[in-house]
Amino acid sequence: MNTRKPLRQRTEIDRQESALKPGAALGPEIKAKIGHQLRLMYDEVVNQGVPDRFAEILRGLDPPTNGGANK
């Protein structure tokens, strides 16, 4: 028993609409500009550093070093 719907045939309107859709092709200048902007944003975030509270939490997760253990 086949309960699936039959595939819909592409109509002329479907073909015309797909022909009108612009492609996602970007030129090399646009790609270079996007890459440059992304690098600037990334560098800005990296240079912000880690907030003190996060650094404290991370230090608390580290296992104690041999110099700090008195056993």
N, C-alpha and C positions, 0 to 999 in steps of 0.2 A: 504494500500500500504506500503510494507516494503522496505525502502531504505537503511537500514543498511547493511554493508558488513558482510558476514558470518565470524565466528571466524576461525582463522587459526589453523590448526592442528599442534601440536608439532611434530617436526621431530626428527629423531635419533640424528642429529647434535645438536639440541637444548638440548636434554637430556644429551649428552656428555659434552657440554659446561657448563651446570648448575652443573654437577658433578665435574668439574674441578675448579670451583670458590671456593677459600678458604673462610672459615667461618670467622666471625668477633669476634670469641671467644678469649678473652685475659685472660691470667693466672693471679692469684692473685698478683704475684710479679710485673707484668707489670702494673696492675691497681694501686697498691700501689705507684709505682715510678711515674706514671702520676699524681696521687693525690698529692704527695709530691711536685712535680715541680709546679703544679698549685697553691698550697698554698704559695710557695715561691714567685711566680710572683704576686699573689694577695696581699700579705703582703707588697711587695715592692711598689706597686701602692698606697696602703692605706697610707703608711708611707710618701709618697711624700707631702701630705697635699693639701690644696686648695690654688691656686695662689691668691695673694693679689687682683688682678683685679676682680676675680670671687667673692671673699668675699665682696668687695665693692658693686658689683651688687646685691648680695643676701641681704646685709644690706639695700640697697635702696628699695627692694621689701617688707621688713618687715613693718608692720604698726607701726606708732610712739607709744612709750610707754606713760603712763600717765605723767611721769616726764618731757617729752619733749613737751607736749601740753600746750599752754598758753591760753586756751579758758575758 
